[in-house]
Amino acid sequence: MNRTFVDYYRCPEEFSRCFLDGEPSRHLGHFRFGPEAICYGSISKGTVNPSPDGELHDAMKDAVVERGALRLPFDPDQVVDNLRFERYCGSSRTDSFLSGALANKLYYLARPFLGVSVRRHLQKLRLAGWQSIPFPHWPVDRTVEQVHETMLRLCVQAHDGEEVPFIWFWPERFLSCAIVTHDVEAVEGRDFCPALMDIDESFGIKSSFQLIPEQRYALSLSFIESIRSRGFEVNVHDLNHDGRLFASEANFRDRAGRINQYGRAFGAHGFRSGALYRNLAWCGALEFSYDMSVPNAAHLDPQRGGCCTVMPYFIGKILELPVTTTQDYSLFYILNQYSIHLWKSQIAEIMEKHGLASFIVHPDYIVESRTRDTYKSLLAYLAELRSEGKIWIALPREVNEWWRARSQMKLVRQGNNWVIEGPEKDKARIAYAVLDGDRLTYEPSLKYRERPRLREDSDLGYDIKALETHRPRSNPAQMRSAPQMIS
């Protein structure tokens, strides 16, 4: 029951001994783990609620910290998987007629004949009441991070406050990561792609373009190569974007075969479904290295739900790069905002948890000057964060390569030091989880891949001289947001 925890931190298992305390009920529902994290699963003590609304049982008060071990009244692997794979939606989804399957089919049949203003009006009606959805938390849900951080804090306590080493989330010393992606929906968007690449390059940023293989517009290998030759990435976007990819499993598997063929023809490693429709149980039929179809909190998407995490995670063999920020269409035409205020607040929440800020910006919707200027403001802000060393701006395939390499790394002892073994280990860094009072903070190692252990051979406590010599004293001004990587 520590699988997701160890995978998340890549820490030695000796620091993550976690046991189930009691036999969980067969009933699945919502409960809390601390003041912020709303979980979905079964518990051995207390009762669960079928709805995330109202007063929920706090499983934190039932957690038992022992010497070297942690006992919990629930299985964190079950809880985290239920969130990442949106299994909680079956108990709380409240689709209206306007968001049901029939309405979806009728909308896409009529879409070619509807004007833009009519489509926007129908979409606003469809999303009515999104502000009152209690869970996932909007605009960014970080429940998975909160669960893992709470567990890590308890594990540190279980080891008498000894710092816990783990492999840092991103290469080098980057605090967070960002990717910029462009879903090309129509002819106008396709024709704007060269100008959009010019805009991205003017800020020193490379992005990925998701192309629809059938019906929407003509594609040529020369057009695809014109994107890739400039250092940008090409991925597959649905099959024909008609909203029916997941209408049935048989339909999906039939289309998945054609999508895979286009993926090979495009030389694409990634996939994104149209309008972020998804059924994660069927994704194994896709022959891609990574997917980008799962929103973090899908309040403004036609399919509600959300994975409740700002980190990549595996769906079988496929790595999911979740969509963690509001799409440009929703920002401009649903929320009627033409500033980056919301995007900046989402970036701040994501960076506080050292996560992945992923953006969908359609070339179709930034042709006009007002929306294009808003997008340029976003690029300028991301470039500023990069110049300050706070964020790694990468292509999706680079994130995929890094996260796969990190998933194979492990920390091993060499004498009194911890070292990283595994692929790409030279890019990896060791961090340490420490307690600052009751607050969990992250600190880097003094050297890139090793650091003396601070614990004496005896059980009498810490070597104070080693602490003073090897550990930099904490600066409260540098740890305003916890956990925080101190550069």
C-alpha positions as CSV (number, residue, x, y, z in Angstrom):
1,M,0.0,0.0,0.0
2,N,3.0,2.3,-0.5
3,R,3.3,1.8,-4.2
4,T,2.1,5.2,-5.4
5,F,4.0,6.9,-2.5
6,V,7.3,5.3,-3.4
7,D,6.8,6.0,-7.2
8,Y,5.9,9.6,-6.4
9,Y,9.0,10.4,-4.4
10,R,11.4,7.6,-5.6
11,C,12.5,7.3,-1.9
12,P,14.1,4.3,-0.3
13,E,11.4,1.9,0.9
14,E,12.9,1.8,4.4
15,F,11.4,5.3,4.9
16,S,8.0,4.4,3.6
17,R,6.9,1.5,5.7
18,C,3.1,1.9,5.7
19,F,0.5,-0.6,7.0
20,L,-3.2,-0.9,6.9
21,D,-4.8,-0.5,10.4
22,G,-7.9,-2.6,10.5
23,E,-10.1,-4.0,7.7
24,P,-11.6,-1.3,5.5
25,S,-15.4,-1.3,4.9
26,R,-16.7,-2.5,1.5
27,H,-18.4,0.9,1.1
28,L,-16.7,3.4,-1.1
29,G,-17.1,7.1,-0.5
30,H,-15.6,10.4,0.4
31,F,-13.6,11.2,3.5
32,R,-10.8,13.6,4.5
33,F,-7.1,13.1,5.2
34,G,-6.2,16.3,6.9
35,P,-7.9,19.7,6.5
36,E,-7.7,20.0,2.7
37,A,-7.5,16.6,1.0
38,I,-10.9,15.1,0.0
39,C,-10.3,11.4,-0.7
40,Y,-12.4,8.7,-2.2
41,G,-12.1,5.1,-1.1
42,S,-12.9,2.8,1.9
43,I,-11.8,3.2,5.5
44,S,-11.6,0.9,8.5
45,K,-12.6,3.5,11.0
46,G,-15.5,6.0,10.7
47,T,-17.9,6.2,7.8
48,V,-17.6,7.6,4.3
49,N,-20.0,9.9,2.5
50,P,-21.3,9.3,-1.0
51,S,-21.0,13.0,-1.7
52,P,-17.9,15.3,-1.2
53,D,-20.3,17.9,0.2
54,G,-20.9,18.4,3.9
55,E,-18.9,17.3,6.9
56,L,-16.5,14.4,6.1
57,H,-14.7,12.0,8.5
58,D,-11.1,13.0,8.9
59,A,-8.9,9.8,8.7
60,M,-5.9,11.8,9.9
61,K,-7.1,11.4,13.5
62,D,-7.0,7.6,13.0
63,A,-3.4,7.5,11.7
64,V,-0.9,5.9,14.0
65,V,2.8,6.9,13.9
66,E,5.0,4.2,15.3
67,R,8.8,3.9,15.4
68,G,9.8,3.4,11.8
69,A,6.3,2.8,10.5
70,L,3.0,4.4,9.8
71,R,-0.5,2.8,10.2
72,L,-3.4,4.2,8.2
73,P,-7.1,3.4,8.2
74,F,-7.2,3.3,4.4
75,D,-5.1,2.1,1.5
76,P,-3.4,5.2,-0.1
77,D,-2.8,3.3,-3.3
78,Q,-6.6,2.8,-3.7
79,V,-7.3,6.4,-2.9
80,V,-4.7,7.8,-5.3
81,D,-5.7,5.5,-8.1
82,N,-9.4,6.4,-7.5
83,L,-8.5,10.1,-8.0
84,R,-6.0,9.7,-10.9
85,F,-8.4,7.4,-12.8
86,E,-11.5,9.4,-11.9
87,R,-13.2,6.5,-10.3
88,Y,-15.0,8.8,-7.9
89,C,-17.1,10.2,-10.8
90,G,-19.5,7.3,-10.7
91,S,-20.7,8.4,-7.3
92,S,-20.8,12.1,-7.8
93,R,-21.2,12.9,-11.5
94,T,-24.4,14.9,-12.1
95,D,-24.7,15.2,-15.9
96,S,-27.6,17.2,-17.1
97,F,-29.6,16.6,-20.3
98,L,-27.4,19.2,-22.0
99,S,-24.2,17.3,-21.0
100,G,-25.5,13.8,-21.7
101,A,-24.6,11.5,-24.6
102,L,-27.7,12.3,-26.7
103,A,-27.1,16.0,-26.4
104,N,-23.4,15.5,-27.3
105,K,-24.4,13.5,-30.4
106,L,-26.9,16.1,-31.6
107,Y,-24.5,18.9,-30.9
108,Y,-21.7,17.5,-33.1
109,L,-24.2,16.6,-35.9
110,A,-25.4,20.2,-36.0
111,R,-22.0,21.8,-35.3
112,P,-21.0,22.4,-38.9
113,F,-24.2,24.4,-39.4
114,L,-24.0,26.5,-36.2
115,G,-22.4,29.9,-36.0
116,V,-19.6,30.5,-33.5
117,S,-21.9,32.7,-31.3
118,V,-24.6,30.0,-31.2
119,R,-22.0,27.3,-30.3
120,R,-20.7,29.5,-27.4
121,H,-24.2,30.1,-26.1
122,L,-24.9,26.3,-26.1
123,Q,-21.6,25.6,-24.4
124,K,-22.4,28.1,-21.7
125,L,-25.7,26.5,-21.1
126,R,-24.1,23.1,-21.0
127,L,-21.6,24.2,-18.3
128,A,-24.2,26.0,-16.1
129,G,-23.6,25.4,-12.4
130,W,-19.9,24.7,-12.8
131,Q,-19.0,27.1,-10.0
132,S,-21.0,25.0,-7.5
133,I,-19.1,21.8,-8.1
134,P,-17.5,21.0,-4.7
135,F,-14.9,18.5,-6.0
136,P,-12.4,18.5,-7.6
137,H,-11.2,21.9,-6.3
138,W,-11.1,24.6,-9.0
139,P,-9.0,26.2,-10.5
140,V,-6.4,23.6,-9.5
141,D,-6.9,20.4,-7.5
142,R,-3.8,19.1,-5.7
143,T,-5.3,16.3,-3.6
144,V,-2.8,13.6,-4.7
145,E,0.0,15.9,-3.8
146,Q,-1.6,16.7,-0.4
147,V,-2.1,13.0,0.4
148,H,1.5,12.1,-0.5
149,E,2.9,15.1,1.4
150,T,0.9,14.2,4.5
151,M,2.1,10.7,4.4
152,L,5.7,11.9,4.0
153,R,5.4,14.2,7.0
154,L,4.1,11.3,9.1
155,C,7.0,9.1,7.8
156,V,9.5,11.7,8.9
157,Q,7.9,11.7,12.3
158,A,8.0,7.9,12.4
159,H,11.8,8.2,11.9
160,D,12.2,10.6,14.8
161,G,12.5,13.6,12.6
162,E,15.3,12.1,10.4
163,E,15.4,13.6,7.0
164,V,14.0,11.4,4.2
165,P,16.0,11.4,0.9
166,F,14.1,11.3,-2.4
167,I,14.8,11.9,-6.1
168,W,13.8,15.4,-7.0
169,F,10.8,15.7,-9.4
170,W,12.5,17.5,-12.3
171,P,16.0,17.5,-13.9
172,E,18.8,19.7,-12.6
173,R,17.4,22.1,-10.1
174,F,14.2,23.2,-11.7
175,L,11.4,23.7,-9.2
176,S,8.6,23.0,-11.7
177,C,7.9,22.3,-15.3
178,A,5.7,23.8,-18.1
179,I,4.6,22.6,-21.5
180,V,2.8,24.6,-24.2
181,T,0.6,22.6,-26.6
182,H,-1.5,23.7,-29.6
183,D,-4.6,21.7,-30.7
184,V,-5.3,22.6,-34.4
185,E,-9.1,22.3,-34.9
186,A,-9.8,23.8,-38.3
187,V,-8.4,25.1,-41.6
188,E,-7.9,28.6,-40.1
189,G,-5.9,27.2,-37.3
190,R,-3.8,25.0,-39.5
191,D,-2.9,28.0,-41.7
192,F,-1.9,30.0,-38.7
193,C,0.6,27.5,-37.4
194,P,3.7,29.0,-39.1
195,A,2.9,32.4,-37.6
196,L,2.3,30.7,-34.2
197,M,5.7,29.1,-34.3
198,D,7.2,32.5,-35.0
199,I,5.5,33.8,-31.9
200,D,6.6,30.9,-29.7
201,E,10.2,31.2,-31.0
202,S,10.3,34.9,-30.3
203,F,10.1,34.0,-26.6
204,G,12.6,31.1,-26.9
205,I,9.8,28.5,-26.4
206,K,9.1,25.3,-28.4
207,S,5.7,23.7,-28.3
208,S,3.8,20.7,-29.6
209,F,1.1,20.8,-32.3
210,Q,-1.7,18.2,-32.1
211,L,-3.1,17.5,-35.6
212,I,-6.5,16.0,-36.5
213,P,-5.9,13.3,-39.1
214,E,-9.3,13.0,-40.8
215,Q,-12.1,15.3,-42.2
216,R,-11.3,18.6,-40.6
217,Y,-8.5,19.8,-42.9
218,A,-6.0,18.4,-45.4
219,L,-2.6,17.4,-44.0
220,S,0.6,16.7,-46.0
221,L,3.9,15.2,-44.9
222,S,5.6,18.4,-45.9
223,F,3.4,20.4,-43.5
224,I,4.2,18.0,-40.7
225,E,7.9,18.2,-41.5
226,S,7.7,22.0,-41.6
227,I,6.7,21.9,-37.9
228,R,9.2,19.3,-36.8
229,S,12.1,20.8,-38.7
230,R,11.8,23.9,-36.6
231,G,12.2,22.0,-33.4
232,F,8.5,21.7,-32.6
233,E,6.7,18.5,-31.9
234,V,3.8,16.9,-33.8
235,N,1.2,14.7,-32.1
236,V,-2.2,13.1,-33.0
237,H,-5.4,14.9,-32.0
238,D,-8.3,12.5,-32.0
239,L,-9.4,11.0,-35.3
240,N,-11.9,13.5,-36.7
241,H,-12.9,15.4,-33.6
242,D,-16.6,14.5,-33.9
243,G,-17.1,13.9,-30.1
244,R,-17.8,10.2,-30.6
245,L,-14.4,8.6,-30.1
246,F,-15.6,7.1,-26.8
247,A,-19.2,6.5,-27.8
248,S,-18.7,2.8,-27.3
249,E,-15.8,0.5,-26.7
250,A,-16.2,-1.2,-30.1
251,N,-16.2,2.2,-31.8
252,F,-13.2,3.3,-29.8
253,R,-11.1,0.2,-30.6
254,D,-12.0,0.5,-34.3
255,R,-10.9,4.1,-34.3
256,A,-7.9,3.5,-32.1
257,G,-6.4,1.2,-34.9
258,R,-6.6,4.1,-37.4
259,I,-5.3,6.6,-34.8
260,N,-2.3,4.3,-34.2
261,Q,-1.6,4.2,-38.0
262,Y,-1.6,8.0,-38.2
263,G,0.6,8.1,-35.1
264,R,3.2,6.0,-37.0
265,A,2.8,8.0,-40.1
266,F,3.2,11.3,-38.2
267,G,6.2,10.0,-36.2
268,A,4.1,11.1,-33.1
269,H,4.8,9.9,-29.6
270,G,1.8,11.6,-28.0
271,F,-2.0,11.7,-28.3
272,R,-4.8,14.0,-27.1
273,S,-8.6,13.3,-27.6
274,G,-11.0,15.8,-28.9
275,A,-12.6,18.1,-26.2
276,L,-10.7,16.0,-23.6
277,Y,-13.2,13.1,-23.8
278,R,-11.7,10.0,-22.2
279,N,-12.2,6.5,-20.8
280,L,-9.0,5.6,-19.1
281,A,-9.9,1.9,-19.0
282,W,-9.7,1.7,-22.8
283,C,-6.4,3.6,-23.2
284,G,-4.4,0.4,-23.6
285,A,-5.5,0.2,-27.2
286,L,-3.5,3.3,-28.0
287,E,0.1,2.8,-29.2
288,F,1.5,6.0,-27.9
289,S,4.1,6.7,-25.3
290,Y,2.1,9.4,-23.6
291,D,-1.4,10.9,-23.5
292,M,-2.5,14.5,-22.7
293,S,-6.3,14.1,-22.4
294,V,-7.0,14.1,-18.7
295,P,-7.9,17.5,-17.1
296,N,-6.9,18.3,-13.5
297,A,-10.3,19.7,-12.6
298,A,-12.8,19.5,-15.5
299,H,-15.3,22.1,-14.4
300,L,-15.2,23.9,-17.8
301,D,-15.0,20.8,-20.0
302,P,-17.9,18.8,-21.5
303,Q,-16.9,15.7,-19.5
304,R,-16.7,16.5,-15.8
305,G,-14.2,14.9,-13.4
306,G,-10.5,15.4,-13.1
307,C,-7.4,13.5,-12.0
308,C,-6.7,15.8,-9.0
309,T,-3.0,15.9,-9.5
310,V,-0.5,18.3,-11.0
311,M,2.1,15.5,-11.7
312,P,2.5,13.0,-14.6
313,Y,1.4,9.5,-13.8
314,F,1.2,6.2,-15.6
315,I,-1.9,4.6,-17.0
316,G,-0.5,1.2,-17.6
317,K,2.3,1.7,-20.2
318,I,1.1,5.2,-21.2
319,L,2.3,8.2,-19.3
320,E,-0.4,10.8,-18.6
321,L,0.6,14.4,-18.8
322,P,-2.5,16.0,-17.3
323,V,-4.0,19.3,-18.5
324,T,-3.5,21.4,-15.4
325,T,-4.6,24.9,-16.5
326,T,-7.7,26.4,-18.1
327,Q,-7.9,26.1,-21.9
328,D,-7.7,29.3,-23.9
329,Y,-11.2,28.8,-25.4
330,S,-12.7,28.6,-21.9
331,L,-10.7,31.5,-20.7
332,F,-11.8,33.8,-23.6
333,Y,-15.3,32.6,-24.5
334,I,-16.7,31.0,-21.4
335,L,-15.1,33.2,-18.6
336,N,-14.8,36.2,-20.9
337,Q,-11.3,37.0,-19.6
338,Y,-8.6,38.4,-21.7
339,S,-5.8,38.7,-19.2
340,I,-3.4,36.0,-17.7
341,H,-4.6,36.6,-14.1
342,L,-6.2,33.1,-13.9
343,W,-3.3,31.4,-15.6
344,K,-0.9,33.1,-13.2
345,S,-2.9,32.0,-10.2
346,Q,-2.9,28.4,-11.5
347,I,0.8,28.5,-12.2
348,A,1.4,29.7,-8.6
349,E,-0.7,26.8,-7.2
350,I,1.1,24.3,-9.4
351,M,4.5,25.6,-8.6
352,E,3.8,25.5,-4.9
353,K,3.6,21.7,-5.3
354,H,6.4,21.6,-7.9
355,G,4.1,20.3,-10.6
356,L,3.6,20.4,-14.3
357,A,1.8,23.5,-15.7
358,S,0.4,22.3,-19.1
359,F,-1.4,24.7,-21.5
360,I,-3.7,24.2,-24.4
361,V,-3.7,27.2,-26.7
362,H,-5.5,26.7,-30.1
363,P,-4.1,28.5,-33.1
364,D,-7.8,28.8,-34.2
365,Y,-8.6,31.1,-31.2
366,I,-5.6,33.4,-31.2
367,V,-5.8,34.7,-34.7
368,E,-7.4,37.9,-33.5
369,S,-5.2,40.5,-31.9
370,R,-6.8,40.6,-28.5
371,T,-6.5,36.9,-27.8
372,R,-3.1,36.8,-29.4
373,D,-1.8,39.5,-27.1
374,T,-3.1,37.6,-24.1
375,Y,-1.2,34.5,-25.3
376,K,2.0,36.6,-25.7
377,S,1.6,37.8,-22.2
378,L,1.6,34.2,-21.0
379,L,4.7,33.4,-23.0
380,A,6.5,36.4,-21.5
381,Y,5.6,35.3,-18.0
382,L,6.7,31.8,-18.6
383,A,10.0,33.1,-20.1
384,E,10.5,35.2,-17.0
385,L,10.0,32.3,-14.6
386,R,12.5,30.3,-16.7
387,S,15.1,33.1,-16.6
388,E,14.7,33.0,-12.8
389,G,15.5,29.3,-12.7
390,K,12.0,28.5,-11.4
391,I,10.6,26.5,-14.2
392,W,11.7,24.1,-17.0
393,I,9.9,24.8,-20.2
394,A,10.0,21.5,-22.2
395,L,8.4,19.7,-25.0
396,P,5.9,17.0,-24.0
397,R,8.2,14.3,-25.3
398,E,11.0,15.6,-23.1
399,V,8.8,15.4,-20.1
400,N,7.8,11.9,-21.1
401,E,11.5,10.9,-21.5
402,W,12.4,12.4,-18.1
403,W,9.5,10.9,-16.1
404,R,10.1,7.5,-17.6
405,A,13.8,7.7,-16.7
406,R,13.0,8.9,-13.2
407,S,10.6,6.0,-12.7
408,Q,13.5,3.7,-13.1
409,M,15.9,5.5,-10.8
410,K,16.5,4.5,-7.2
411,L,18.5,5.7,-4.2
412,V,21.1,3.4,-2.8
413,R,23.6,3.8,0.0
414,Q,27.3,4.0,-0.6
415,G,29.0,4.2,2.7
416,N,27.4,7.2,4.5
417,N,26.1,8.7,1.2
418,W,23.0,8.4,-0.9
419,V,23.6,8.1,-4.6
420,I,21.2,7.8,-7.6
421,E,21.3,4.8,-9.8
422,G,19.4,4.5,-13.1
423,P,19.1,6.1,-16.5
424,E,19.7,9.9,-16.8
425,K,21.1,9.9,-13.3
426,D,23.5,12.7,-14.1
427,K,20.5,15.0,-14.6
428,A,18.8,13.9,-11.4
429,R,19.2,15.6,-8.0
430,I,18.6,14.3,-4.4
431,A,16.3,16.3,-2.2
432,Y,15.5,15.8,1.5
433,A,12.2,16.1,3.3
434,V,12.6,17.7,6.7
435,L,10.3,19.0,9.3
436,D,10.3,22.7,10.2
437,G,8.1,22.5,13.3
438,D,5.0,20.7,12.1
439,R,5.6,21.8,8.5
440,L,7.2,19.7,5.8
441,T,9.8,21.3,3.7
442,Y,12.1,20.1,0.9
443,E,15.9,20.9,1.0
444,P,18.4,20.0,-1.7
445,S,21.6,18.1,-1.2
446,L,24.8,20.1,-0.9
447,K,26.3,18.0,-3.6
448,Y,24.5,16.9,-6.7
449,R,24.3,13.2,-6.1
450,E,25.5,12.6,-2.6
451,R,25.3,13.9,0.9
452,P,26.6,12.5,4.3
453,R,24.0,10.9,6.4
454,L,23.3,13.0,9.5
455,R,22.4,10.2,11.8
456,E,24.9,8.6,14.2
457,D,25.3,4.9,14.3
458,S,23.8,5.0,17.8
459,D,20.1,5.7,18.5
460,L,21.0,8.6,20.8
461,G,20.1,11.2,18.2
462,Y,21.7,13.5,15.6
463,D,25.3,14.4,15.3
464,I,25.0,18.1,16.1
465,K,28.4,18.8,14.6
466,A,27.5,17.1,11.4
467,L,24.3,19.1,11.3
468,E,26.1,22.4,11.7
469,T,28.7,21.4,9.1
470,H,26.6,19.9,6.4
471,R,23.1,21.3,6.6
472,P,22.5,24.9,5.6
473,R,20.5,26.7,8.2
474,S,16.9,27.2,7.1
475,N,16.0,30.7,6.0
476,P,12.3,31.3,6.8
477,A,12.0,33.9,4.1
478,Q,12.9,31.1,1.6
479,M,10.3,28.7,2.8
480,R,7.1,30.7,2.7
481,S,5.3,28.0,0.7
482,A,5.8,24.5,1.9
483,P,7.0,22.2,0.6
484,Q,9.6,24.3,-1.2
485,M,12.9,23.4,-2.9
486,I,15.5,25.9,-1.8
487,S,18.0,26.8,-4.5
